Amino acid sequence: MNAAVASKDLIEVVDLRVGMFIHLDMGWMSHPFPLGSFKITNAEQIATIRSLGVRRLRWSPAQSDGSGDDTAGLGHATDFDRLEPGADAAPMPAAEAAPPEVQSPEVIARNRHKRALGEQRAAQLLCERQFAEATRDCKQLSELAQNKPQEARKQAEALSKALLDKMLVNQDMCIRLLTDAAGDKASAHAMNVTVISLLMGRSFGLTEADMMDLGVGAMLHDIGKLDLPDRVRHRDDQFSGAELRFYEEHAANGVACARRMGLSPGATLVIAQHHEHADGSGFPLRLNTDRMTAGSRIVALVNRYDNLCNPHVAAKALTPHESLSLLFAQGKTKFDTAILGAFIRMMGVYPAGSTVQLTDDRYAMVVGVNSSRPLKPRVLVHEPKVPRDEALIVDLETTHGLGIRRSVRPMQLPVASLDYLAPRPRVAYFFEAAALPLEDAVAA
């Protein structure tokens, strides 16, 4: 940030007012707000910002409400600052002011598209940055678990609390597909399972304490694999009986690690039971639903879903839609039916990452699903006349007469659509507060 920007766009925290659009230039774990840039809507938000310990922060006068007494003289550009050197302080008479330029409908539409595209890109980059920070911290706590278990526990609890602070707001949540799955596979898997499990817990109305146990347990569900040789860390159909038993020991190893870390009983049980099945066919103790905790039942399902989408051998990957269909067809006995039903309702019939054909025959990729209203997701549509980096996301909930006809495997897409949509080999999810649909997204 240069000095000119700093002098005009920095404001003292004590001078904040409702209606100001502010930017919290700090790590997303350092504050409890869903986004780092937002308009202040109430006094409670101001009190929370002042409690963060920062003295000044950036704000955007152009995006803030009005310019009346509430925001005058608060450390930003004053009337005096806006005068040309040597000019008289008196304002220009209204009669001499130039009339506002009349813009054509084409210019208005172009500017609206540009603004919407900017907001779309900013939201995507924010989710990707938060996911990258979270996976980095997740990898670090895994490295700490063996040598500094108490520090690993504190970091796992802090990361889980940060995720909860973002989720436990009075807004719908949108599950967003990331274009770049930052981090190593193990950390990305742990974060995928944690994010989706917490959203599931939120949909069931779990208490904050149970949500903390769910988050920490989901984040560390595979921590016992650190004690296994690389060759048996990922289940393979070709395993010998001895190798399979070796692999299944990671659940017991995880419990031992959880005890060294001093995890809560609830989080420890998630680690112990994340491979148990509702019908008693899982491991290590062959428990059925009645003997599994709610958190364990959630993580067992979400872990299976992510392993279907992101297997160790990429060639075996199923699309999110195929993974969901397989869980529905084969998982009715292996997973809690109430949790399976809630999972399908939350993720949608076509989860984020699915490639589909629309009812007007165009091809698209699902990039976002409102977890409370999943039947009409947000999609990136292959539109040959629009460069991909200028394409607006289409919200099917607000686009009348347009829907999804069928799921299509990426390799079944026409070459042009495959190149345009560019589905990633790894599916990674994050979340954000569901925003009101953009006006521009209505037009397909």
C-alpha positions in Angstrom: 0.0 0.0 0.0 1.5 3.3 -1.0 1.6 6.5 1.2 -1.1 8.2 -0.8 -3.5 5.4 -0.3 -2.6 5.0 3.3 -3.3 8.7 4.1 -6.7 8.7 2.5 -8.1 5.2 3.0 -6.9 4.3 6.5 -9.2 5.1 9.3 -8.8 4.9 13.1 -10.8 2.0 14.6 -12.3 4.4 17.2 -13.9 6.3 14.3 -15.8 3.4 12.7 -19.4 3.9 11.9 -22.3 1.7 10.7 -22.4 1.9 6.9 -18.6 1.9 6.3 -17.1 -0.6 3.9 -13.9 -1.9 5.6 -11.1 -4.3 4.9 -9.4 -6.5 7.5 -6.0 -7.0 6.1 -5.1 -9.9 8.3 -5.2 -13.7 8.2 -8.7 -15.1 8.1 -8.1 -16.9 11.3 -7.4 -13.6 13.1 -11.0 -12.4 13.0 -14.5 -14.0 13.3 -16.1 -12.5 10.3 -17.1 -14.6 7.2 -15.3 -12.2 4.9 -12.4 -9.9 5.3 -14.0 -7.1 3.4 -17.6 -6.0 4.2 -19.9 -3.2 5.1 -20.5 -2.6 8.8 -24.2 -3.1 9.6 -24.4 -2.9 13.3 -22.7 -1.7 16.5 -21.8 -5.3 17.5 -19.5 -5.6 14.5 -17.8 -2.4 15.5 -17.2 -3.7 19.0 -15.8 -6.9 17.6 -13.4 -5.1 15.3 -12.2 -2.9 18.1 -11.5 -6.0 20.2 -9.1 -7.3 17.6 -6.3 -5.0 18.8 -5.7 -3.1 15.6 -5.5 0.7 15.7 -6.3 1.5 12.0 -7.6 -0.3 9.0 -8.5 0.3 5.4 -11.9 1.4 4.2 -13.5 2.2 0.9 -15.4 5.5 0.9 -16.9 4.7 -2.5 -18.5 1.5 -1.3 -19.7 3.0 2.0 -23.2 4.5 2.7 -23.5 8.2 2.1 -21.0 11.0 3.1 -23.0 12.7 5.8 -22.1 13.7 9.3 -21.5 10.0 10.4 -18.4 9.7 8.1 -17.1 13.3 7.9 -13.7 14.2 9.3 -12.7 10.7 10.3 -9.1 10.7 9.1 -9.9 10.2 5.4 -9.9 12.7 2.6 -11.6 15.9 3.9 -13.2 18.7 1.8 -9.9 20.6 2.2 -8.0 17.6 0.8 -10.2 17.5 -2.3 -9.6 21.2 -3.3 -7.1 22.0 -6.1 -4.0 23.9 -4.8 -4.9 27.6 -4.5 -8.6 27.1 -5.0 -11.1 28.9 -2.8 -12.7 26.8 -0.1 -16.2 27.7 -1.3 -17.9 24.8 -3.2 -18.8 25.3 -6.8 -22.3 26.7 -7.3 -24.7 24.0 -8.4 -25.6 25.9 -11.6 -22.0 25.7 -12.8 -21.6 21.9 -12.1 -21.3 19.8 -15.3 -24.4 17.7 -15.9 -23.9 14.0 -15.3 -22.8 12.0 -18.4 -25.7 10.0 -19.8 -24.5 6.4 -20.4 -25.8 4.1 -23.1 -27.5 0.9 -22.1 -24.5 -1.0 -23.6 -22.1 0.9 -21.4 -24.2 0.4 -18.3 -24.4 -3.3 -19.0 -20.7 -3.5 -19.6 -19.9 -1.7 -16.3 -22.3 -3.9 -14.4 -20.7 -7.0 -15.9 -17.3 -5.7 -15.0 -18.3 -5.1 -11.4 -20.0 -8.5 -11.0 -16.9 -10.2 -12.5 -14.7 -8.4 -10.0 -16.8 -9.4 -7.1 -16.9 -13.0 -8.4 -13.1 -13.2 -8.7 -12.5 -11.6 -5.3 -14.8 -14.1 -3.6 -13.1 -17.0 -5.4 -9.6 -15.8 -4.5 -10.7 -15.3 -0.9 -11.9 -18.9 -0.6 -8.8 -20.2 -2.2 -6.6 -18.2 0.1 -8.5 -19.3 3.2 -8.3 -23.0 2.1 -4.5 -22.6 1.5 -4.0 -21.1 4.9 -6.1 -23.8 6.5 -4.3 -26.7 4.7 -1.0 -25.2 5.6 -1.9 -25.1 9.3 -3.4 -28.6 9.1 -0.1 -30.0 7.6 1.8 -28.2 10.4 -0.3 -29.7 13.2 0.2 -33.2 11.7 4.0 -32.6 11.8 3.7 -31.5 15.5 1.5 -34.4 16.5 4.4 -36.8 17.1 7.0 -34.6 18.8 4.9 -31.8 20.3 1.4 -33.3 20.8 0.1 -30.6 23.2 1.0 -27.9 20.7 -0.7 -29.9 17.9 -3.9 -30.1 20.0 -3.9 -26.4 20.6 -3.4 -25.7 16.9 -6.2 -28.2 15.9 -8.6 -26.6 18.4 -7.7 -23.1 17.1 -8.2 -24.0 13.5 -11.5 -25.7 14.3 -12.7 -22.7 16.3 -11.7 -20.4 13.4 -13.8 -22.5 11.0 -16.8 -22.5 13.4 -16.6 -18.7 13.8 -17.0 -18.4 10.1 -19.9 -20.9 9.9 -22.0 -20.1 12.9 -23.6 -17.0 11.5 -27.2 -16.3 10.7 -26.8 -16.9 7.0 -27.0 -19.8 4.5 -23.7 -21.3 3.5 -22.5 -21.9 0.0 -20.3 -24.8 -0.7 -17.8 -23.6 -3.3 -15.6 -25.6 -5.6 -12.0 -24.4 -5.6 -10.1 -24.0 -8.9 -6.8 -24.7 -7.2 -6.5 -27.3 -4.4 -3.5 -26.0 -2.5 -1.5 -28.1 -0.2 -0.5 -31.8 -0.1 -3.1 -34.5 -0.7 -3.3 -35.5 3.0 -4.0 -32.0 4.2 -6.4 -31.2 1.4 -8.3 -34.5 2.3 -8.4 -33.6 5.9 -9.7 -30.1 5.2 -12.3 -31.4 2.7 -13.6 -33.8 5.4 -13.6 -31.1 8.1 -15.4 -28.5 6.1 -18.2 -30.8 4.8 -18.5 -32.5 8.2 -18.9 -29.1 10.0 -21.5 -28.0 7.5 -23.3 -31.3 8.2 -23.1 -30.7 11.9 -24.5 -27.2 11.4 -27.4 -28.6 9.5 -28.2 -30.9 12.4 -28.0 -28.1 14.9 -25.2 -29.6 17.0 -24.1 -27.6 20.0 -20.9 -25.6 19.7 -19.1 -28.0 22.0 -20.1 -31.0 19.8 -19.1 -29.0 16.7 -15.7 -28.4 18.2 -15.3 -32.2 18.8 -16.5 -32.8 15.3 -14.1 -30.3 13.7 -11.0 -31.5 15.6 -11.9 -35.2 15.1 -12.5 -34.7 11.4 -9.3 -32.8 11.0 -7.2 -35.5 12.7 -9.2 -38.6 11.6 -6.2 -40.0 9.7 -3.5 -39.0 12.2 -2.8 -42.6 12.9 -1.5 -43.1 9.4 1.7 -41.2 10.4 2.8 -44.5 12.1 2.3 -46.6 9.0 4.8 -47.2 6.1 3.9 -45.3 3.0 3.0 -48.4 1.1 0.0 -49.3 3.4 -1.3 -45.8 4.1 -3.9 -46.0 1.4 -6.2 -49.0 1.1 -5.6 -51.1 -2.0 -7.8 -54.0 -3.3 -4.5 -55.9 -3.9 -3.5 -55.9 -0.2 -2.6 -59.2 1.4 -4.3 -60.1 4.6 -1.3 -58.9 6.6 -1.2 -55.6 4.7 -4.9 -55.0 5.3 -4.5 -55.6 9.0 -1.5 -53.3 9.0 -3.6 -50.6 7.3 -6.5 -51.0 9.7 -4.2 -50.3 12.6 -4.3 -46.6 11.8 -7.6 -46.2 13.7 -6.0 -47.6 16.9 -2.8 -45.6 16.2 -4.9 -42.5 15.9 -6.5 -43.1 19.3 -3.1 -43.5 20.9 -2.0 -40.2 19.3 -5.2 -38.5 20.4 -4.5 -39.5 24.0 -1.0 -38.1 23.8 -2.4 -34.9 22.5 -5.0 -34.7 25.2 -8.0 -34.5 22.9 -11.5 -34.5 24.3 -13.4 -37.8 24.4 -15.7 -36.6 21.6 -12.9 -35.8 19.2 -11.1 -39.1 20.1 -14.2 -41.1 19.4 -14.4 -39.6 15.9 -10.8 -40.7 15.2 -11.6 -44.2 16.7 -14.8 -44.8 14.8 -14.4 -43.0 11.4 -14.2 -46.4 9.6 -17.0 -48.1 11.5 -20.2 -48.9 9.5 -23.9 -48.7 10.5 -24.3 -52.4 9.9 -21.3 -53.5 11.9 -19.1 -54.3 8.9 -16.5 -51.6 9.6 -13.3 -51.6 11.6 -11.7 -51.8 14.1 -14.5 -52.8 16.5 -17.3 -53.6 14.1 -19.7 -51.2 15.8 -23.2 -50.5 14.5 -25.0 -47.2 14.4 -26.3 -47.4 18.0 -22.7 -47.5 19.4 -21.3 -44.7 17.2 -21.4 -41.1 18.1 -23.1 -38.6 15.8 -19.8 -37.0 14.9 -18.3 -40.4 14.0 -21.3 -41.2 11.8 -20.9 -37.9 9.9 -17.2 -38.2 9.4 -17.5 -41.9 8.3 -19.8 -40.8 5.5 -17.9 -37.6 4.4 -14.6 -39.5 4.5 -15.9 -42.1 2.1 -17.3 -39.5 -0.2 -14.0 -37.6 -0.5 -12.1 -40.8 -1.0 -14.4 -41.7 -3.9 -13.8 -38.2 -5.5 -10.1 -38.0 -4.6 -8.7 -41.6 -4.4 -4.9 -42.2 -4.0 -4.9 -43.5 -7.6 -6.3 -40.6 -9.7 -7.5 -42.9 -12.5 -10.0 -44.4 -10.1 -11.7 -41.1 -9.3 -15.4 -40.8 -9.6 -17.2 -37.5 -10.3 -18.9 -35.9 -7.3 -22.3 -36.8 -8.9 -21.2 -40.4 -9.4 -19.8 -40.6 -5.8 -23.1 -39.4 -4.4 -25.0 -41.8 -6.5 -22.8 -44.7 -5.4 -23.3 -43.8 -1.7 -27.0 -43.6 -2.2 -27.1 -47.0 -4.0 -24.7 -48.9 -1.9 -24.4 -47.0 1.4 -27.9 -47.4 2.8 -26.7 -50.2 5.1 -23.3 -48.8 5.8 -24.2 -45.3 6.8 -26.8 -43.8 9.1 -29.8 -43.2 6.8 -30.7 -39.9 8.4 -27.2 -38.6 7.9 -27.0 -40.0 4.3 -30.3 -38.2 3.5 -29.1 -34.9 5.0 -25.8 -35.2 3.2 -27.5 -35.6 -0.2 -29.9 -32.8 0.5 -27.0 -30.5 1.5 -24.6 -31.4 -1.3 -27.4 -31.4 -4.0 -28.0 -34.1 -6.6 -25.1 -32.5 -8.6 -22.5 -31.5 -6.0 -19.9 -28.8 -6.8 -17.4 -30.2 -9.2 -19.9 -32.2 -11.3 -19.9 -31.6 -15.0 -23.4 -31.5 -16.5 -25.5 -30.8 -19.6 -28.1 -28.1 -19.2 -31.7 -28.3 -20.5 -30.7 -26.0 -23.4 -28.0 -28.5 -24.4 -25.0 -26.4 -23.2 -22.4 -28.0 -21.0 -21.5 -26.6 -17.6 -19.6 -27.3 -14.4 -21.2 -26.9 -11.0 -19.1 -24.5 -9.0 -21.3 -23.6 -6.0 -24.2 -25.1 -4.0 -26.3 -23.3 -1.4 -26.3 -25.9 1.4 -29.9 -24.9 2.3 -31.3 -24.7 -1.2 -29.2 -27.2 -3.2 -31.5 -28.1 -6.1 -30.5 -25.1 -8.2 -26.7 -24.7 -8.0 -24.5 -22.1 -9.5 -22.7 -23.2 -12.7 -20.0 -22.1 -15.1 -21.4 -22.5 -18.6 -19.4 -23.1 -21.7 -20.2 -20.1 -23.8 -18.0 -20.0 -26.9 -18.5 -16.2 -27.5 -17.3 -15.3 -23.9 -13.7 -15.8 -22.9 -13.5 -18.2 -19.9 -11.9 -15.6 -17.6 -14.8 -13.2 -18.4 -17.6 -15.7 -17.8 -20.1 -14.9 -15.1 -21.4 -17.7 -12.9 -25.0 -18.6 -13.7 -27.3 -19.0 -10.7 -29.9 -21.6 -11.8 -32.1 -20.6 -8.9 -32.8 -17.2 -10.4 -32.5 -18.2 -14.1 -36.0 -19.1 -15.2 -36.4 -22.0 -17.7 -32.9 -23.4 -17.3 -31.9 -26.4 -15.4 -29.7 -29.5 -15.4 -30.6 -32.4 -17.8 -27.9 -34.9 -16.8 -24.5 -35.5 -15.4 -21.6 -36.0 -17.8 -18.2 -37.4 -17.1 -15.4 -35.0 -18.0 -14.1 -37.3 -20.7 -17.5 -37.4 -22.3 -17.5 -33.6 -22.8 -16.9 -32.2 -26.3 -13.2 -31.2 -26.5 -14.1 -27.5 -26.6 -16.2 -27.8 -23.5 -13.6 -29.8 -21.7 -10.9 -27.2 -22.4 -13.2 -24.3 -21.4 -14.6 -25.8 -18.2 -11.2 -27.4 -17.3 -12.4 -29.7 -14.5 -9.6 -30.4 -11.9 -8.4 -33.9 -11.2 -8.7 -33.1 -7.4 -12.0 -31.8 -6.0 -11.5 -29.4 -3.2 -14.3 -27.5 -1.3 -14.5 -24.5 0.9 -17.5 -22.4 2.1 -18.7 -18.9 2.2 -21.8 -17.0 3.4 -24.4 -17.3 0.6 -24.7 -13.9 -1.1 -27.7 -12.5 -2.9 -27.5 -13.5 -6.5 -25.9 -11.0 -8.9 -28.3 -9.4 -11.3 -26.0 -10.2 -14.2 -26.2 -13.9 -13.3 -29.8 -14.0 -14.3 -29.0 -13.8 -18.0 -27.6 -17.1 -19.3 
